[in-house]
């Protein structure tokens, strides 16, 4: 009986945990596949990060269709953090 109460307590407190985070990555890199189909990587906060990744290997950057517009931290001028929109 005690195990049942502990299990119910764990389940009940788990429901009050922090809600799921929104997708903070604004840009996707679409890689050139040379006729075989390429891959997509949607883990870039800034357009510059995406462009530097596809530079030299082929591909292009596009907005992430699942981006929710939430604010995230990015590296700013002189290495300081600032908000990236």
Secondary structure, DSSP 4 states (H G I P E B T S, - for coil): -HHHHHHHHHHHHHTTSPPPPP----EEEEE--TTS---EEEEESSHHHHHHHHTTT-EEEEE-TT-----EEEE-GGG-EEEE-
